[in-house]
Amino acid sequence: MLLLGCIKEVSVYELVISLPNGLSGFVLVTQISEAYSKLLSKEVAQGELLQDLRSLSDMYSPGMLVRCIVTSVEKSADGRRSIKLSIDPKKVNKGLNASELASGMLLSGFVSSVEDHGYLIDIGVSGTHAFLPREKAQNYIKAVKRGPDLKIGQNLNCVIAQVKNEGRVVHLSVDRSEVAASLATERQNWTLSNLLPGLVVKARVQKVAHCGIKLSFLSSFTGIVDFMHVDPEKSMNYSPDQVVKACILSIHPTSKMVRLTLRQAFLRPGGSPNQLSSDRIGAVVEESTVKAFYKQFGAVFELDDGTLAFARLKHLSKTRKSLKPGAFKTGCKHKCRIIDYSLMDEMCIVSLKYQIIEARFLQYQDIHTGDVVQGKVLALKPIGMQVKVTDGIKGLVPSMHLADVILKQPEKKYSVGDEVRCRVLECNPAGRKLILTLKKSLVQSKFPVLSSYEDAKPGLITHGFVVCAREFGCIVKFYNDVKGLVPKNELSSEPVSCPDKVFHEGQVVKVMILKCEPQQERLLLSFRLSNKPALEEKKECSSKKKQEVKYQIGEMVDVKVLKKKDNGLEVSILGDEDNTIATIPTVHLSDFVATCKLLWQCLQEGDILPRVMCLSDKGDCIILSRKAAVISAVQEEQVVRGFSDIQPGLLLTGFVRNVMPFGVFVEFPFGVTGLAPKMSMSDKFVTDTKDHFVVGQTVIAKVMSIDEDKQRMLLNLKVSECSSGDSAAESFALLNQYFMEMKEIKNLLRTRGELNMVQGLCELEPGKKLQLIVQDVKEDGSALFSGSCVTGLTVTATRYHLGDKNIVPGEKTKALVLHVDALASKVYVSLREELLKQ
């Protein structure tokens, strides 16, 4: 099918063409002309840029009218039709032969060669050589302002000035006034087989109907002007036998149905249709007035600024069944949204659908880098996942960004049609390019989005992802392809010898900007999120006056609480003549994280804590610990005092010093530290290291490997690897230690005679039976209880622990205490009979 189209967008590899009746098509770069395709092939073969080969944007611009032929119509995965076109004259003008060529004919052609005295033009007619003299092209070259010469592949509207040798040689003109005045006539030998879109003809009105006008032209031809292509200034004020100028829009290849337009912009060849201001696309019009309704096509509206708009049937209501024609009588008003502009119809395309009017995104221009968007999985491909954001917006999630970790089999996690929540990494509206990420850490990040080097201010903390880990450090990328370097000394507060073993491609990291040079597009970053760089910290440490070491690591002392601080207790060592001050960090009050916080809450100034171990004494600061497991390891000599004592396979008791995205640093008595990489942290799959460990947590680690020269070792924290053999005995010992510490806290409160909530919670030991009253049964099946023994506390049982009982609010029941969270004032109970009978 032959069509007249108007270029809507120009990209590197294709032209987007506006077609009549609100349709759009695509011309691939290989469908321009034969000469242009040969240059493309030559450039690819040579592997270097050719001077004669111009980009599409150098030769074409939005608003240019072109003759097209439909090469294929394909249906995409989301049900939308994709119209593939060609503007190659050999295909567009294939109905013409040399003997039919006549002076005055308006043809489309392409520059195929630049000669001394003019240009060879490819008009697609076999056996014909078309020549454009240089003097006939000068006015056009000056007017289009695209350089001093025409370029190979450039599209031209040409008028045949002279025909020689029965059409084997023709001379052309591209003079703008000659092209604009051209008119197709009977003497030019036009037939239904060679008729071309874009020809302007004199026509006679045969019939005027509600949906359009029937015309006759070129003596024996008839055609249709639909309601969208009558002259809007004349509306339907046409009468039979009236003579009008019309432009051919399309010719159907089999039925030979010809469609024409009476719109003024198309009646002067070489002109351009009116364009809409880009800021109007997406605008919501509160009141648009119905001008006409066509039950088979849609409705024409007048917008608030007087321009006309068209809505297809499917955009008039949610479904075709819910469409009420009575609501679209002339003069009725509706709220609508401008969703597109048809250059070929010189009309806005609007929608009355509520979901489109309220939609956040309508076109690529509406999307900004860093936006969180909802989409549907369209397809899974080797390069990543194609996601549909809206009907007209698609994005790509590269394979690296399908999850926080690299997925080897993404099809097991995602299926076509799945709803996904993504974040925009990059959006290029001109190229219709949208790159998304599904990495949860990035999608949920609350840190500022870094999308330009100008936004990178020293001290800014944000999220990025590793794209390269080498000996020199890591390269981290952000949004809009902004990237920076984390040098080796800024990877961690602990030395990292082999960054490529600790960090991996695609890993989400939290970084701080140290320095930025926007002009050079350089960023210096750090994974150390403190305000002080490493060198400054070292200088401060070395400048402190060293004091005499009084206590040895492992030495046991009794202490008295002097002051409670946010991060621990300030204590004085009893029996010390100098009243030496020391610190017990909150995390070192117990082996159990929850008990640490509870002890800190319960202890008061003046309380005595016996048998506390010296963990470190640097003269100016003494650190003490009450961790029973660490104390036991030191007393039983199950420790190492230096790297020379370490052997692979050794089990050591220590505590977490730092939790990083790539792993956990563990410290042991006598200052030895090691790294447990992410892959060796847990028997379970680790997505976020902070979900598995906290700073200060007591751990048993197994030595995997050591580097004595660099004083570094790698550890394994997997429970399956770190058991000494009798795991049941170890578990019971830990539980026994926990209950002993809880008993200690209870005795501490009892001696004070305090009858507060914390003391009441301590009385509720696991295994104790209570008489409770059902307060509420929630939708998830869990229940809340009250009772005189749990006043002021939240008592809950999960659906599982309700057993087979169908309880109702107000009912009395027996329950067994499972766990007590003193800090949160929560008690977890069970109503299961097998537990209550024990």
HUMO-V935952 format. One line per field, one symbol per residue. psi: psi as a letter, one per 40 degrees, with the letter a starting at -180 (. if undefined). A space follows every 10 residues. Layout:
psi: ???
//
This chain:
psi: hhihihhdih adeihhhhii feiiihhide fciddddddd ddddddfihh dehiiddddi ihehhihihh dihihideei hhhhiiehdd ddfeeiidee hiiehhihii hdihideahh hheehhehhh hhiddeeddd dddeffieii ihehhihhhh dhhiffedhi iiiehddddd eihhideefh iedehiiehh ihihhdihid eaihiiifde iiihhideei hddebfgiii ehhihihhdi hhddefhhii iehddeegie aiiiiihded heihhdhihh dihhdedaih ihideeiiih hideedidid dehhddefih eiiihihhei hhddefiihi iehddddeid hdiddehihe ihiiiihdih ideahhhhda dehiihhidd edidihhdgd eddiiheihi hiihdhhgdd efhhhiiehd dddeheiihh eiddeghheh hiiaihehha deaihhiaif ehiihhidee dieihhdgde ediihehhih ihhdihgdde fhhhiiehei ehiddddddd ddehhhihhd iihehhiiih hdihideahh iihiehdefh hihhideeei ehdddddddd ddiiheihhi ghihdihede hhhiiehddd dddddeffii eiddehiheh hihaihdhhi deahhhiiie ehiihhidee didihhdhde ediihehhih ihhdiigdde fiiiihehdd eeiedgdddd dddddddddd dddddddddd defhfadddd dddgihehhi hihhdihide eiiiiiidef heihhihidd eebehgiihe hiiiihhdih gddefihhii ehdddde.
//
